[in-house]
Amino acid sequence: MSTATQPVTKPKARTSAMIASFADAGQRTTPAPFGHALAKLAEQNPAIVGLSADLAKYTDMHIFAKAHPERFFQVGMAESLMLGAAAGFAEAGLIPFASTYSVFATRRAYDFLCLDIAEPNLNVTVVGALPGLTTGYGPSHQATEDLAILRGMPNLTIVDPCDSVDIEQAVPAMAAAPGPKYLRLLRGKVPTVLDEYNYQFVLGKAAELRTGRDVSFISTGLMTMRALQAADRLAADGIDVAVTHVPTIKPLDHEAIARAASGGRLVVTLENHTVVGGLAVAVASSLVYGAKPGASLPVVKRVGLPDEFLRAGALPTLHDRYGLSTDRIVASTREWLAS
């Protein structure tokens, strides 16, 4: 029997930039809010069906599939086929939710979404996971331009939820609304934030979450969570910041945007999307086209992703690099106020 010391084999480190969470350490989260909300809705409405293009596990559709296997359809790695099938279900009177990654729903299957679903104005909700910078896998999976791609599509409603509360309330609202919808999905363990602000999701409406006299943050998606964090940090310096959450990008709540930009405050838009063609552009155009002759327009600054293909890496590092972190938002706001 050998007494030689055997080398110690360390377990291989396992990380996944694909399913990384953007939640802060110790933050309250809710697991798979979309999957659970859809499964619950299906218990009440037999017309609800779910589809996935080989990504049920990574879009939280597996929760629905387990609860309602007879109403779940796995089409494989064929996004265009999935959207065509969803259109057929809708034509037959069903209410389909079709899930895949945002990059595949927008870049790969755009024509099917446009002509099979949007043009006939069918009640189909396309669920796009990994929107913006919510994965570290690089440009092949980072849907940094999905809003810009889809905002020009007629009939399409676009929803960018902030947290688990938003998602849980948005799912039944989107199912009940006529016409095609696109949901930017936050998956996995999703932060729970808006329950502290007496918030209620209303399709097509923005919500003022806090008031402020110095700065007005107009945010959407996960950046509303960051906007609220930054507002708290800035309050410690005596900077009073209002936060308006815009969960529906299209149609845009122009009246809420006008209110948020009033009072001579610095206006800052915040989005998990390229600064080209997303919330910043929508807000700026709303203010310009809605302005009365001779009226002065507010100063508008923007927090968003640059017009470039992004790096791969760990999400906290990338969010700080590209200006989406709370630290960067606080620093940028202070700089803009001082300029």
Helices and strands as residue ranges (DSSP letters): E 29-31, H 33-44, E 48-52, H 61-67, G 69-71, E 72-74, H 79-91, E 95-101, H 102-103, I 104-108, H 110-112, I 113-118, E 125-129, H 146-150, E 157-159, H 164-176, E 181-185, E 189-191, G 194-197, E 207-210, E 215-219, H 223-235, E 241-245, E 248-250, H 254-260, E 266-274, H 279-290, E 300-305, H 315-321, H 326-338
